[in-house]
């Protein structure tokens, strides 16, 4: 007894000495505020912050406040606004407030396009400079997991010097992998790097929590583990929610020094021998409620608007260049700002939450709907029908890609031609073979790069199509879709799934595993405690369109007693197999690993919505041995390092995000099959589970919200079988074509001259680049190119109109250098790093 008590006393003394030593060790802390008028920012809160800063003169803050917030605070709380303005307007390292995230809509970033990320910073920084002219943007940091692998290149181009990969107190939706010590050089896919504080290798996820790491409060164990790992000046972080009334997060302690990130990097952190870290997108371990209907609708609306806005901007630039139309900058600004708010992280992580009487999804539909209406107005698409006294019999098709495109176009005919026989003609009055289905005309056309082509609708019999119909019914009841590229067999007895997909020009290579089915729906319905598959019930097949150019087939089947409809569209020699899925849920049934309706707790590590294996999946069992997975991220393409995409618990999150595409290919790079989605979602793959598109989840999830089936499910996706790896198969380029289709407009004949029928503003001799943006800035044309295929060497751009100068600029407008002009101003060459982007300003083309 005596010995036991003596040992206890000894351990207590040793423990006290240890804790005293750690507490005496000086450490640093990043405090601040996160939120805004859309997230959270109470009335007169700026005055509260100012009062607390006056009361605590050593307290320094880091701001992540929605930039548009200051428009209202300036009027509602002028006293607080004025005091905070003085601190933010100080660009020195001694300032007491540093702005660490100027994103207009505080997006997660990994779930949107690279161009949207650029605009998030552009509009956010512009708004902040309106209020704080001397503001300095030095460090990027976020309280949420708002990270993506390509950030180093974007941040450096905007003038940022530093970044942080910590988000210690708001990890609900994920966190970055623990890696490294005091500092790392975060290297992006294009080779750019930025000095970064990582989530330390010793920074553990907090026990009994599903939203924190140990860095949230500079605990003794956190500080000591960092010191033991050689980190001389450990730093913790908590960017408080705007609205909290704590004042300094850790109170006032002698051993805690509050600092801005700018000061920490400049004056404190040990910058000797900093190692590089080529962070993969999979190191950003994030998870949302993929498959939930409400999130599907949010993601679909955002993706559609992203694509429309970039296309509209390019077309508006072409209309300015060739037709002298006014550049609609104010309208485009409104459309972009609406989209950027729709990309707010709260829209994605808590879409059910309500603000000012609406939930986040309703705001997304309002914002994206307004943006889409602006696009339609700019393109005059609301006026496709004949107006009184007008004759609209010309079609103009725009191509916003840097390469010419040959594609099948579907045009809804003006009402004037509804009951008439018509044919199309091009600028040389050649008749164009076309296929008419009801009042829609399908035809094949080649549209020049970054340009347009025009066609006339004529009142006479059209050119008869030659060739055989694409769809035929086999003797055994199967349906065959045969194009120049593929032979597809649909089995009605197996729920209308695809039992064979042959690539004809590659010795009829079979893509479907024998005995399995592509496009099968399968998931776990936990109320029945069993898996259901669409192959369990026969389907009925209906041919919707069947001609030599274009064919469409409808499949009606049953999944777990609920009717679904799939539509498969193919063209004569088109690369895509396009699909649509519509499920009419008869009730709000549960889909997922287990029922959490009565057991959900936020602190539970294991949650049903994490595991995609049990969600309803659309499956693609591809006949590829030793398969590897490649997928895209914003301005990135990478090989998956994960053996599978499955996890059950918050502390083992894997990045299974499908942004635009995922490609499964054999190890030798001989064949592959790419899956494209029209919305950001997730995918499944692993031993025993083929490639799968997340299709539905129904049940409790983040913050206990009930992700219900409140209507029909609608998904659109496409398959691209290809030879070679993703580069040889042009998967990233094809993704751009899928997401940004050719744009059709109708117009009347007045003023149409033969010389203006077809135009191409520019083209490239290296097909590996995507035109990310084309816009007018005063009298200059600004273009942005993304090296999507990762090809090296020079990229030569040929212009239809001569430019006086070509200037390479950073995103912040800083001139990087003049680009030598060739061919009397009609050509120039530059190098763009693989998976990098370059912004070019062309002078002297527009008035």
FIMI-259141 format. One record per residue (C-alpha): residue in three letters; x, y, z. Coordinates in steps of 0.2 Angstrom, whole numbers, plus 2048, in hexadecimal, padded with zeros to 3 digits. Example, Ala and Ser with C-alpha at 12.3 -4.5 7.8 and 13.67 -1.06 7.14 Angstrom:
<rs>
ALA83E7EA827/SER8447FB824/
</rs>
This chain:
<rs>
UNK800800800/UNK80E80C805/UNK8188077F5/UNK80980A7EA/UNK80581B7F2/UNK8188207F0/UNK81881B7DE/UNK8088257DB/UNK8108347E4/UNK81F8337D9/UNK8158317C9/UNK80B8417CE/UNK81B84B7D1/UNK8228457C0/UNK8128497B7/UNK81185A7C0/UNK82385E7BA/UNK81F8597A9/UNK80F8637A7/UNK8188727AF/UNK8268717A3/UNK819870794/UNK80F87E79B/UNK81E88879D/UNK82388578B/UNK81E894780/UNK81288F772/UNK809899765/UNK7F6899761/UNK7EC89F751/UNK7DC8A6757/UNK7CF8AF74D/UNK7BD8AF746/UNK7B58A5738/UNK7A48A9731/UNK79A8B7729/UNK7898BD725/UNK7858AD71C/UNK78D8A2729/UNK78C8AB739/UNK7908BD73E/UNK7848C574C/UNK77F8D774C/UNK78C8E2753/UNK7998D4754/UNK7A68DF74D/UNK7A58EA75C/UNK7A68DB768/UNK7B68D675F/UNK7BD8E7760/UNK7B98E9773/UNK7C18D8776/UNK7D18DD76D/UNK7D28ED777/UNK7D08E3787/UNK7DD8D7781/UNK7EB8E1779/UNK7F68D1776/UNK7E88C876D/UNK7EB8C675A/UNK7DE8BF74E/UNK7DC8B673D/UNK7CC8BA733/UNK7C38AE728/UNK7B38B9726/UNK7A98B9716/UNK7AF8C870D/UNK79D8CE708/UNK79A8CF71B/UNK7A28E071C/UNK7968E8710/UNK7898E771E/UNK7948E972D/UNK79A8FA726/UNK788900728/UNK7818F6737/UNK7908F7742/UNK79B90673D/UNK7A490774D/UNK7AA8F574D/UNK7AD8F673B/UNK7B890573C/UNK7C38FD74A/UNK7C58ED741/UNK7C98F6731/UNK7D88FE739/UNK7DF8ED73D/UNK7DB8E572D/UNK7E28F3723/UNK7F38F172A/UNK7FE8E671F/UNK80C8E572B/UNK8128D5734/UNK80D8DE744/UNK7FB8E0740/UNK7EF8D874D/UNK7E38D173F/UNK7E88C7730/UNK7DB8C2723/UNK7DF8B0720/UNK7D18AA714/UNK7CA8B7707/UNK7BF8AA6FE/UNK7AF8B36F9/UNK7A48A46FE/UNK7B089A70A/UNK7AF88B6FF/UNK7B787A703/UNK7C087C6F2/UNK7C38696EF/UNK7B18676E9/UNK7B18756DC/UNK7BA8796CC/UNK7CB8816CB/UNK7C48906C2/UNK7B78926D0/UNK7C58926DD/UNK7CE8A06D4/UNK7BE8AA6D3/UNK7BB8A76E6/UNK7CB8B06EA/UNK7C98BD6DC/UNK7B88C36E2/UNK7BC8C16F4/UNK7CC8CB6F4/UNK7C48D96E9/UNK7B68DB6F6/UNK7C28DB704/UNK7CD8E86FC/UNK7BE8F36F9/UNK7BC8F470C/UNK7CF8F2711/UNK7DA8FA703/UNK7EA8F670C/UNK7E58E4711/UNK7F38D770E/UNK7F08C5709/UNK7FE8BB710/UNK7F88AB717/UNK7EA89F712/UNK7E2895721/UNK7D188F724/UNK7C7888733/UNK7BE87C728/UNK7C786F71C/UNK7C787C70E/UNK7D6874705/UNK7DA86D6F4/UNK7EB8676ED/UNK7ED8756E0/UNK7EC8836EC/UNK7FF8876ED/UNK7FF88D6DB/UNK7EF8976DD/UNK7F489F6ED/UNK8068A36E7/UNK7FE8AB6D7/UNK7F38B66E2/UNK8028BB6EC/UNK8008B06FC/UNK8108AB705/UNK80A89E711/UNK7FD892715/UNK7F6887723/UNK7EF875721/UNK7E8875733/UNK7D5876737/UNK7D686F749/UNK7C5874750/UNK7B9871741/UNK7BD86073A/UNK7AB85A738/UNK7AD859725/UNK7C0853726/UNK7D2858728/UNK7E3857720/UNK7EE848723/UNK7FA84A731/UNK80C84D729/UNK81C85672D/UNK82286173A/UNK82387473D/UNK82287972A/UNK821871719/UNK822877708/UNK811872701/UNK81486D6EF/UNK80586E6E3/UNK8028636D3/UNK80A8706C8/UNK81A8716D3/UNK8158826DC/UNK8198826EE/UNK81488C6FD/UNK81B88C70F/UNK80F88471A/UNK80B87F72C/UNK80486D72A/UNK7F9863736/UNK80985C73F/UNK80D84A73E/UNK80A84A751/UNK7FA853750/UNK7ED846754/UNK7DB846752/UNK7D3849763/UNK7CC83B76D/UNK7B983B770/UNK7B6848762/UNK7B1848750/UNK7B685A74C/UNK7C785D754/UNK7DA85A754/UNK7E585D763/UNK7EA86E75D/UNK7D9876761/UNK7DF87C772/UNK7F287A773/UNK7F086C780/UNK800866789/UNK800856780/UNK7FF85E76F/UNK80D86A773/UNK81885D77B/UNK81685176C/UNK81B85F760/UNK82A86376A/UNK82F85176B/UNK82E851758/UNK83A85F756/UNK82D86D754/UNK83587C75D/UNK82688875C/UNK81687E75C/UNK806887757/UNK7F488375A/UNK7E588A752/UNK7D288D754/UNK7C989A749/UNK7BA89C754/UNK7A889E74C/UNK7A38B074B/UNK7968B1758/UNK79F8A9766/UNK7A28B4775/UNK7B38AD77C/UNK7BF8BA778/UNK7D08B3777/UNK7CD8A0774/UNK7DA89A781/UNK7D88A978D/UNK7E78B2792/UNK7F68A6797/UNK8088AB798/UNK80E89D78E/UNK80289F780/UNK8068AC773/UNK7F88B1767/UNK7FE8B5755/UNK7F98B8744/UNK7FF8AB737/UNK8098B972E/UNK8138BC73E/UNK8158AA742/UNK81D8A6731/UNK8278B6730/UNK82E8B7741/UNK82B8A774B/UNK82B897740/UNK83C88E73D/UNK83E88F72A/UNK84F88572A/UNK84F87571F/UNK83C87571B/UNK837864712/UNK82C864703/UNK81B85B704/UNK8138566F4/UNK8018566FB/UNK7F584A6F2/UNK7E384E6F1/UNK7E083E6FB/UNK7EA84670A/UNK7DB85270B/UNK7D0846715/UNK7BE84D712/UNK7AD845713/UNK79C84D710/UNK78B84470F/UNK78D83E6FD/UNK77E8366F6/UNK772840701/UNK7658486F5/UNK7668596FC/UNK7798596F9/UNK7778526E8/UNK76B8616E3/UNK77886D6EA/UNK7878656E1/UNK77D8646D0/UNK7778766D1/UNK78987C6D4/UNK7918726C6/UNK7848776B9/UNK7878896BE/UNK79A8886BE/UNK79A8816AC/UNK78D88D6A6/UNK79689C6AD/UNK7A78986A5/UNK79F894694/UNK7948A4695/UNK7A48AF699/UNK7AD8A768A/UNK79E8AA67E/UNK79C8BC684/UNK7AE8BF681/UNK7AC8B866F/UNK79D8C366C/UNK7A78D2672/UNK7B58CE666/UNK7AB8CA657/UNK79B8D3658/UNK79F8E2663/UNK7938DD671/UNK7948E5682/UNK79E8DC68E/UNK7928D769D/UNK79E8D96AB/UNK7918DE6B8/UNK7868D06B4/UNK7948C36B4/UNK79A8CA6C5/UNK7888C76CC/UNK7888B66C5/UNK7998B16CC/UNK7958B76DD/UNK7858AD6DE/UNK78E89E6D9/UNK79C8A16E5/UNK7908A26F3/UNK7888926ED/UNK79988A6F0/UNK79988F703/UNK79F88170D/UNK78F882718/UNK78487F708/UNK78D86E707/UNK790868719/UNK77F86E721/UNK773870712/UNK76486E71D/UNK76987D729/UNK75E88C727/UNK76389E726/UNK7578AC724/UNK7488A0721/UNK750895714/UNK75C886715/UNK76D88670C/UNK76687C6FD/UNK7598886FA/UNK7658966F9/UNK77088C6ED/UNK76188A6E2/UNK75D89C6E3/UNK7708A26E0/UNK7748966D2/UNK7638996CA/UNK7668AB6C9/UNK7788A86C2/UNK77089C6B4/UNK7638A96B0/UNK7718B66AD/UNK77A8AA6A2/UNK76B8A7698/UNK7688BA696/UNK77A8BD690/UNK7788AF684/UNK7678B467E/UNK7618A2682/UNK7518A868A/UNK74C8AE678/UNK74E89E66E/UNK73D89E668/UNK7378AA659/UNK7318BA65F/UNK7238C4656/UNK72B8CB646/UNK73B8C1648/UNK7418B263E/UNK74E8A8647/UNK75589C63B/UNK76889C63F/UNK77189164C/UNK781896653/UNK78B88A65D/UNK799890669/UNK7A888566E/UNK7B188C67E/UNK7BF87F67C/UNK7D0882676/UNK7CF87466A/UNK7C287265B/UNK7B4866660/UNK7AA85A655/UNK79A85565E/UNK78885165C/UNK77D86065F/UNK76A85F664/UNK76186F660/UNK74F873665/UNK74787B655/UNK73E88C656/UNK72B88A656/UNK72A890644/UNK73288063E/UNK72887464A/UNK71D86D63C/UNK72986F62D/UNK736865625/UNK74786D627/UNK75A86B622/UNK769873629/UNK77787C61E/UNK788883623/UNK79189361D/UNK79588B60D/UNK78388660A/UNK78787360C/UNK778869613/UNK77C861624/UNK77584F627/UNK769850636/UNK75E845641/UNK74D84C647/UNK744846656/UNK73484F65A/UNK739861659/UNK74C85E65D/UNK75985D64F/UNK769853651/UNK778856646/UNK78B854647/UNK795864646/UNK7A7869648/UNK7A987A651/UNK7B9883651/UNK7C3886661/UNK7BE89566C/UNK7B289A65F/UNK7A2896656/UNK79A88F647/UNK78989463F/UNK77C88A636/UNK76B88F62D/UNK75B88662F/UNK75288461E/UNK74187F61A/UNK74387060F/UNK74585D611/UNK75585961A/UNK76484E614/UNK75F83C618/UNK76A833624/UNK77482561F/UNK779816629/UNK771809635/UNK76780D645/UNK77180C655/UNK765802660/UNK75F7F065C/UNK7557E3666/UNK75E7D2666/UNK7557C1665/UNK7587BD677/UNK74F7CE67C/UNK7607D867F/UNK7627E9678/UNK7727ED66E/UNK7787FF66C/UNK7867FF65E/UNK79080E65A/UNK7A0810650/UNK7A980E661/UNK79F80366C/UNK7937F466D/UNK7887F567C/UNK77D7E7682/UNK76E7EB68E/UNK7667DC697/UNK7547E069C/UNK7547D06A6/UNK7617D86B1/UNK7587E86B5/UNK75E7F06A5/UNK7717EF6AA/UNK77F7EE69D/UNK7867DD69C/UNK7927E168E/UNK79C7F0688/UNK7A87ED67A/UNK7B47F9673/UNK7B37F5660/UNK7C37FD65A/UNK7CE7F4667/UNK7CA7E2662/UNK7B97E366B/UNK7C17E567C/UNK7B47E0689/UNK7B27ED697/UNK7A67E36A2/UNK7AB7D56AE/UNK7A27C56A8/UNK7937C26B2/UNK7927D46B9/UNK7887E36B3/UNK78C7F56B0/UNK7808026B6/UNK7797F76C3/UNK7717FF6D2/UNK7767F76E3/UNK7757FD6F5/UNK7717F8707/UNK75F7FC70D/UNK7617FB720/UNK74F7FA724/UNK74E7EA71B/UNK7607E5720/UNK7657E070F/UNK76D7E56FF/UNK7627E86F0/UNK7677E86DD/UNK75E7EF6CE/UNK7637DE6C5/UNK7567D56D1/UNK7487DB6C6/UNK7467DB6B3/UNK7457EC6AA/UNK73B7F269C/UNK7447FA68D/UNK73E808682/UNK747810673/UNK745823674/UNK74F827665/UNK75881C658/UNK761822648/UNK772821641/UNK77883164A/UNK77183065B/UNK768824666/UNK75F824677/UNK758815681/UNK74E815691/UNK74F80869E/UNK7418066AC/UNK7457FB6BA/UNK7437F96CD/UNK74F7FB6DC/UNK7497F56ED/UNK7377F76E7/UNK7398096E0/UNK73880D6CE/UNK7478146C4/UNK74A81A6B3/UNK75B81A6AA/UNK75E822699/UNK76E81E68F/UNK773829681/UNK780826673/UNK78582D663/UNK78C826653/UNK79E829657/UNK79E832667/UNK7AA82D675/UNK79D82F683/UNK790823689/UNK78482F692/UNK77882A6A0/UNK76A8316AA/UNK7628296BA/UNK75282E6C1/UNK74B8246D1/UNK7398276D7/UNK73A8236E9/UNK72A81D6F0/UNK72E821702/UNK73C82770D/UNK74681770F/UNK756815717/UNK76681270D/UNK77780F715/UNK781804721/UNK775806730/UNK767810738/UNK76C81F742/UNK75B827744/UNK75B824757/UNK76E82175B/UNK77782F752/UNK78383975D/UNK78F846756/UNK79D83F760/UNK79B82D759/UNK7AA82974E/UNK7A181C744/UNK793823739/UNK78881B72C/UNK78A82871E/UNK79D82671E/UNK79D815715/UNK799815703/UNK799803701/UNK788802709/UNK7808116FF/UNK77780F6EF/UNK78480E6E2/UNK78380E6CF/UNK7908006CB/UNK79D7FE6BD/UNK7A67ED6BF/UNK7B37F06B2/UNK7BD7E26AA/UNK7CE7E96B0/UNK7DB7DF6BA/UNK7E87E86C5/UNK7DD7F86C4/UNK7E38096C9/UNK7D98186CC/UNK7DC82A6C6/UNK7D18386CA/UNK7D084B6C8/UNK7D08596D5/UNK7D086C6D1/UNK7DF86F6C6/UNK7E685D6CA/UNK7E684B6C5/UNK7ED83E6D0/UNK7EE82B6D3/UNK7E58246E2/UNK7EF81D6EF/UNK7E18156F9/UNK7DE8026F7/UNK7CB8066F9/UNK7C08156FC/UNK7B780E70B/UNK7B781471D/UNK7AB81372C/UNK7B2820738/UNK7B683273A/UNK7C882E73F/UNK7CB82572E/UNK7C4830721/UNK7CA82D70F/UNK7C8839701/UNK7BC8306F5/UNK7B68406ED/UNK7B183F6DA/UNK7B38516D4/UNK7B184F6C1/UNK7B783E6BD/UNK7BF82E6C3/UNK7C98226B7/UNK7CC8106BA/UNK7DA8096B0/UNK7E57FA6AF/UNK7F67FB6B7/UNK7FF7FA6A6/UNK7F480869F/UNK7EC7FE691/UNK7DA802694/UNK7CF80C69F/UNK7BD8126A3/UNK7BA8246A9/UNK7AA8286B3/UNK7A483A6B2/UNK7988426BD/UNK78E8526BB/UNK7908566CE/UNK79D8546DB/UNK79A8446E5/UNK7A38356EA/UNK7A88246E3/UNK7AB8126E9/UNK7B88066E5/UNK7C17F86ED/UNK7C47E56EF/UNK7B37DD6EB/UNK7AB7EE6E7/UNK7AC7F46D5/UNK7AD8066D0/UNK79D80E6D6/UNK79581F6D5/UNK78D8246E5/UNK77A8256E1/UNK7718266F2/UNK772827705/UNK76382A710/UNK76482B723/UNK76C835731/UNK77D83E72D/UNK78784D732/UNK780857741/UNK77284A742/UNK769851733/UNK75D84572B/UNK762843718/UNK75183E712/UNK74B838701/UNK73F8476FE/UNK73C8456EC/UNK74483C6DC/UNK75683A6DA/UNK75E8406C9/UNK77083D6C4/UNK77983F6B4/UNK78A8366B0/UNK79482F6A1/UNK7A082269D/UNK7AF823692/UNK7B881368E/UNK7C9817687/UNK7DA80F683/UNK7EA81468D/UNK7EA81D69D/UNK7E182D6A1/UNK7ED838697/UNK7EC82D687/UNK7DA82C689/UNK7D883F68B/UNK7CD83D69A/UNK7D084E6A1/UNK7CD856691/UNK7BD84C68E/UNK7B785169F/UNK7B886469A/UNK7AE85F68A/UNK7A1856695/UNK79F8646A2/UNK7A0872695/UNK79686D686/UNK794877676/UNK788885678/UNK77988766C/UNK771898668/UNK76489D65B/UNK7648AE652/UNK75C8B7644/UNK7658BA633/UNK7678CD634/UNK7798D2632/UNK7808C1630/UNK78E8C2623/UNK7978B261C/UNK7A78B8624/UNK79F8B7635/UNK7978A6634/UNK7A689D63C/UNK7B38A4647/UNK7C289D651/UNK7CA8A965D/UNK7D889E662/UNK7DF88C661/UNK7ED883669/UNK7FA877661/UNK7FB86D671/UNK7EA865675/UNK7EE862687/UNK7E887368D/UNK7D6878693/UNK7D088A691/UNK7CB88D6A3/UNK7C689F6A0/UNK7C48AD693/UNK7BE8BE697/UNK7BF8D0693/UNK7C88DC69F/UNK7C68EE699/UNK7CF8EE688/UNK7D88DE68B/UNK7D48CB689/UNK7D98C0697/UNK7DA8AD695/UNK7DF89F6A1/UNK7E688F69B/UNK7E787F6A5/UNK7F38716A0/UNK7E78636A3/UNK7F085569B/UNK8008596A4/UNK80A85A693/UNK81B863694/UNK82386E687/UNK81D87E67E/UNK80B88267B/UNK80888D66C/UNK7F889766B/UNK7F289E65A/UNK7E78AD659/UNK7DA8B264C/UNK7DD8C4650/UNK7EE8CC653/UNK7F38D1664/UNK7FF8E0668/UNK8058D7678/UNK8038C7681/UNK8078C9694/UNK8088BB6A1/UNK8018C06B1/UNK7FE8B96C2/UNK7EC8B86C9/UNK7EF8C86D4/UNK7F38D16C3/UNK8068D26C6/UNK80F8D16B5/UNK81A8C16B4/UNK8218C56A3/UNK81E8CA691/UNK81B8BB685/UNK8248BD674/UNK8178C0666/UNK8198B6656/UNK8118B7645/UNK80C8C9645/UNK8038C8656/UNK7FA8B8652/UNK8048AB65B/UNK80E8A966B/UNK81589B675/UNK817897688/UNK81B889694/UNK80D8846A0/UNK8138776AD/UNK8098676AD/UNK7F98696B7/UNK7FD87B6B8/UNK7F488A6B2/UNK7F989B6AA/UNK7F08AB6A8/UNK7F38B6698/UNK7EE8C7695/UNK7EC8CC682/UNK7ED8DE67E/UNK7E78E766E/UNK7DA8DC668/UNK7CA8E466E/UNK7C58F666D/
</rs>
